[in-house]
Amino acid sequence: MRFILIFIAVGLFIGCGKDKFTTKPQLKIKSINSTDISGSQELRITLSATDKEGDYSPFFAIKKTVAACPSSNYTDSSGKFNIPGGFIDSKTKEAEIIVTLSKTDRGANTCFAPGGGVKVDTAIFSFWTRDRAGNVSDTVFTKPILIRN
């Protein structure tokens, strides 16, 4: 199972002022299910996305920006994540993105310490996107997440 990207279009326009959104897409991390992941536990990161024009492009990227394990085989997803076309065509200005990473998606995180012991991987994931006009969002980062295998 590859990365699961679920888009839930949020139609909550009540109480949202137009000046709240910007032409440049904005991402914010809303929640992380756990900052200490082990075994087959999934890592779920919920982000909010806004764009004044609602002109999202299919591009969405996630990267493991810090890894305590140099041998971690996590693959950068730039170009591999795609925002669903139905959402893009809806011109929705606000959305919630739920990124789910299974053990397979996170890659091998086993670090071997000097002397043959095993140490825990500490990872920070970063996310960014761009809209159809080429505006790129700021990069948002998770808190450090411990990944135990």
C-alpha positions as CSV (number, residue, x, y, z in Angstrom):
1,M,0.0,0.0,0.0
2,R,1.5,3.3,-1.0
3,F,0.9,6.6,0.6
4,I,-2.7,7.2,1.2
5,L,-3.7,10.7,0.6
6,I,-7.3,11.5,1.5
7,F,-8.8,14.8,0.7
8,I,-11.8,15.9,2.5
9,A,-13.2,19.0,1.0
10,V,-14.3,21.3,3.8
11,G,-17.3,23.3,2.8
12,L,-17.2,25.5,5.9
13,F,-17.5,29.0,4.4
14,I,-19.7,30.3,7.2
15,G,-17.6,32.7,9.2
16,C,-14.6,32.6,6.9
17,G,-13.6,36.1,5.8
18,K,-12.0,36.5,2.3
19,D,-9.0,38.2,3.8
20,K,-8.2,35.0,5.7
21,F,-6.9,33.3,2.5
22,T,-4.0,34.3,0.4
23,T,-3.1,33.9,-3.3
24,K,-0.1,31.8,-2.1
25,P,-1.4,28.4,-0.9
26,Q,-1.1,27.9,2.9
27,L,-0.5,24.6,4.7
28,K,-0.8,24.2,8.5
29,I,-0.3,21.0,10.5
30,K,-3.5,20.5,12.5
31,S,-2.7,17.2,14.2
32,I,-0.4,14.2,14.4
33,N,-1.8,10.9,15.8
34,S,1.4,10.1,17.7
35,T,4.9,11.4,18.0
36,D,6.1,7.9,19.1
37,I,5.3,5.3,16.4
38,S,6.2,1.6,16.6
39,G,5.7,-1.6,14.8
40,S,2.9,-1.6,12.3
41,Q,1.3,1.5,13.8
42,E,0.3,4.1,11.1
43,L,1.5,7.6,11.3
44,R,-1.4,10.0,10.4
45,I,-0.7,13.7,9.8
46,T,-3.7,16.1,9.3
47,L,-3.0,19.3,7.5
48,S,-5.3,22.2,6.6
49,A,-4.8,23.8,3.1
50,T,-6.1,27.2,2.0
51,D,-5.9,29.1,-1.3
52,K,-7.7,32.3,-2.1
53,E,-8.4,31.3,-5.7
54,G,-8.9,27.6,-5.0
55,D,-6.6,26.8,-8.0
56,Y,-4.7,23.9,-6.4
57,S,-2.5,21.9,-8.7
58,P,-2.0,18.1,-8.4
59,F,1.4,18.7,-6.9
60,F,1.8,17.8,-3.2
61,A,5.1,16.8,-1.6
62,I,6.3,15.2,1.6
63,K,9.9,14.6,2.6
64,K,11.6,13.1,5.6
65,T,13.8,16.1,6.4
66,V,15.6,14.9,9.4
67,A,16.5,11.3,10.1
68,A,18.7,10.0,12.9
69,C,19.2,6.9,10.8
70,P,21.4,7.5,7.7
71,S,20.3,4.1,6.4
72,S,16.6,5.0,6.5
73,N,15.2,4.2,3.1
74,Y,12.3,6.6,3.1
75,T,11.7,7.9,-0.4
76,D,11.0,11.5,-1.0
77,S,7.5,11.8,-2.5
78,S,8.1,14.9,-4.7
79,G,6.1,14.2,-7.8
80,K,4.6,11.0,-6.4
81,F,1.8,12.5,-4.4
82,N,-1.1,13.9,-6.5
83,I,-4.1,15.9,-5.2
84,P,-7.2,14.3,-6.6
85,G,-8.6,15.9,-9.8
86,G,-12.2,16.1,-8.4
87,F,-11.0,18.3,-5.5
88,I,-9.0,20.5,-7.9
89,D,-11.9,21.0,-10.2
90,S,-14.2,21.9,-7.2
91,K,-12.3,25.2,-6.7
92,T,-12.7,24.8,-3.0
93,K,-10.7,27.4,-1.0
94,E,-10.2,25.4,2.2
95,A,-9.5,21.7,2.6
96,E,-8.2,19.1,5.1
97,I,-5.5,16.7,4.0
98,I,-4.9,13.5,5.8
99,V,-1.6,11.8,5.1
100,T,-1.3,8.2,6.3
101,L,2.1,6.5,6.3
102,S,2.2,2.8,7.0
103,K,5.3,1.0,8.2
104,T,6.1,0.2,4.6
105,D,5.6,3.8,3.5
106,R,7.9,5.1,6.3
107,G,10.7,2.8,5.1
108,A,13.2,0.8,7.2
109,N,14.0,2.9,10.2
110,T,16.2,0.5,12.1
111,C,19.4,2.2,13.1
112,F,22.3,0.2,14.3
113,A,24.3,1.8,17.1
114,P,28.0,1.2,17.6
115,G,28.5,-2.2,19.3
116,G,25.5,-3.8,17.5
117,G,22.7,-2.2,19.5
118,V,19.6,-0.7,17.9
119,K,18.6,3.0,18.3
120,V,15.4,4.8,17.6
121,D,15.0,6.9,14.4
122,T,13.9,10.5,14.9
123,A,12.2,12.0,11.9
124,I,10.8,15.3,10.9
125,F,8.5,15.3,7.9
126,S,8.0,18.4,5.7
127,F,5.1,19.3,3.4
128,W,4.6,21.8,0.6
129,T,2.4,22.3,-2.4
130,R,1.9,24.8,-5.3
131,D,-1.1,26.0,-7.1
132,R,-1.8,26.2,-10.9
133,A,-0.5,29.8,-11.0
134,G,2.9,28.5,-9.8
135,N,2.6,30.0,-6.3
136,V,4.4,27.7,-3.8
137,S,3.3,27.3,-0.2
138,D,5.6,27.7,2.7
139,T,7.1,24.4,3.9
140,V,5.6,23.1,7.1
141,F,7.4,20.7,9.5
142,T,6.1,18.1,11.9
143,K,7.5,17.9,15.5
144,P,10.2,15.3,15.9
145,I,8.6,11.9,15.6
146,L,10.2,8.8,17.2
147,I,10.0,5.8,14.9
148,R,10.6,2.4,16.6
149,N,10.7,-0.8,14.6
